[in-house]
């Protein structure tokens, strides 16, 4: 099941979007099995999530940081069709909430820890340098949105693919 989740998610964490594999991920129960025993094996409640920052003794992030915390009214499932629109990203790598539930998820998952912001900066700066930002056309931005949501030939998505795509979408709406 773990491998099926990884394949479905393009080998990226369901929460932060960084690249993961079997060795650096776990099966995350969105609704904790301690409170939702009936969903323990429900596929729609299971996701592949990263384990922690690196090195291995670093603080927990994403699903392991969330742990048993859960609030049906305040949490956003990674399966929501509009999940990506609930967040924006700055060029400084920060996640910006679009609503109270988004702010809750950022806090509970540790999404604005320096570990993540520095990696999002790298992903954004690899595509959006100052020359590109000064001259990017709508067509170029739309192409980035499409390209960064595509699976590679080996079934993987780029680390922080959704950050790059959302950043381009936000530039399109300016």
C-alpha positions in Angstrom: 0.0 0.0 0.0 2.8 2.4 0.8 4.3 2.0 -2.7 0.9 2.6 -4.2 0.5 5.8 -2.3 3.9 7.0 -3.4 3.2 6.3 -7.0 -0.2 8.0 -6.8 1.4 11.1 -5.3 4.4 11.2 -7.7 6.8 10.3 -4.9 6.1 13.6 -3.1 4.9 14.3 0.4 1.1 14.8 0.6 1.7 17.9 2.7 4.9 19.7 1.8 5.5 18.4 -1.7 9.1 17.5 -1.3 10.4 14.4 -3.0 10.2 11.2 -0.9 10.6 7.4 -1.3 10.0 4.3 0.8 13.0 5.0 3.0 12.1 8.6 3.9 8.3 8.4 4.2 5.6 6.8 6.2 1.9 6.1 5.7 0.0 9.0 7.2 -3.5 8.6 8.6 -5.1 12.0 7.9 -7.8 11.3 10.5 -5.8 9.6 13.3 -6.4 5.9 13.7 -6.6 6.4 17.5 -9.8 8.4 17.1 -11.1 7.0 13.7 -10.5 3.2 14.0 -13.0 2.6 11.3 -10.8 4.5 8.9 -7.6 2.7 9.8 -7.4 1.0 6.4 -9.6 3.3 4.4 -7.5 4.2 1.3 -8.9 7.8 1.2 -7.6 8.4 4.7 -4.1 7.2 3.9 -1.3 9.3 2.3 2.5 9.1 2.0 4.1 11.8 4.1 7.8 12.7 4.8 9.2 11.8 8.2 11.3 14.7 9.4 13.9 17.2 8.4 17.3 15.8 7.5 19.5 14.7 9.3 17.5 12.0 11.0 17.8 13.6 14.5 16.2 16.8 13.3 12.7 18.0 14.3 9.6 16.3 12.9 7.6 17.8 10.1 4.4 17.1 8.2 2.5 14.0 9.3 4.8 13.1 12.1 4.6 16.6 13.5 0.8 16.6 13.2 0.7 13.3 15.1 -2.7 12.7 16.6 -3.9 16.3 16.3 -7.0 16.6 14.2 -10.0 18.9 13.9 -12.6 18.0 11.3 -13.7 21.7 10.9 -10.2 23.2 10.8 -8.1 20.7 8.8 -7.8 20.5 5.0 -7.4 17.1 3.4 -4.7 16.7 0.8 -7.5 15.1 -1.3 -9.6 18.3 -1.7 -9.8 19.1 -5.4 -9.1 22.8 -4.6 -6.3 22.2 -2.0 -3.6 24.0 -3.9 -5.7 27.2 -4.2 -5.8 27.4 -0.4 -2.2 28.4 -0.3 0.1 30.9 -2.0 3.9 31.1 -1.9 6.2 34.1 -1.7 9.5 34.4 -3.5 11.1 34.1 0.0 9.7 30.5 0.2 7.0 31.2 2.7 3.6 29.6 2.6 0.8 32.2 2.8 -2.6 30.9 4.0 -5.8 31.7 2.1 -8.2 31.2 5.0 -8.2 30.1 8.6 -8.0 26.4 7.8 -4.9 27.0 5.6 -3.2 28.9 8.5 -4.0 25.9 10.8 -2.4 23.4 8.4 0.7 25.6 8.0 1.1 25.7 11.8 0.3 22.0 12.5 2.5 20.7 9.7 5.4 23.1 10.3 5.3 24.2 6.6 7.1 27.5 7.3 10.1 26.1 9.1 13.4 27.3 7.6 14.0 23.7 6.4 11.1 24.1 4.0 11.4 27.8 3.1 15.0 27.4 2.0 14.1 24.5 -0.3 11.1 26.4 -1.8 13.4 29.4 -2.4 15.8 27.1 -4.4 12.9 25.6 -6.4 11.5 29.1 -7.2 14.8 30.7 -8.0 15.7 27.8 -10.4 12.8 28.9 -12.6 12.0 32.5 -11.7 15.2 34.5 -11.9 15.0 38.3 -12.2 15.4 38.3 -16.0 12.5 35.8 -16.4 10.3 37.7 -14.0 10.9 41.0 -15.8 9.9 39.5 -19.2 7.7 36.5 -18.7 4.7 36.2 -20.9 1.4 34.7 -20.0 2.2 31.8 -22.4 5.5 31.1 -20.6 3.8 31.2 -17.2 1.0 28.9 -18.4 3.6 26.4 -19.8 5.3 26.3 -16.3 2.0 25.6 -14.6 1.4 22.7 -17.0 4.9 21.3 -17.0 5.3 21.3 -13.3 2.2 19.3 -12.8 3.3 16.5 -15.2 4.7 13.2 -14.0 8.1 12.3 -15.4 8.7 9.1 -17.3 9.5 7.3 -14.0 6.3 8.4 -12.4 7.7 11.2 -10.3 6.8 14.8 -9.8 9.5 17.5 -9.1 10.1 18.4 -5.5 7.9 21.3 -4.6 6.2 21.1 -8.0 3.0 22.6 -6.6 4.9 25.6 -5.3 6.3 26.5 -8.7 3.0 25.9 -10.4 1.1 28.0 -7.8 3.6 30.8 -8.0 3.2 30.9 -11.8 -0.6 30.9 -11.4 -0.4 33.8 -8.9 1.8 35.8 -11.4 -0.8 35.1 -14.0 -3.6 36.6 -11.9 -1.6 39.9 -11.2 
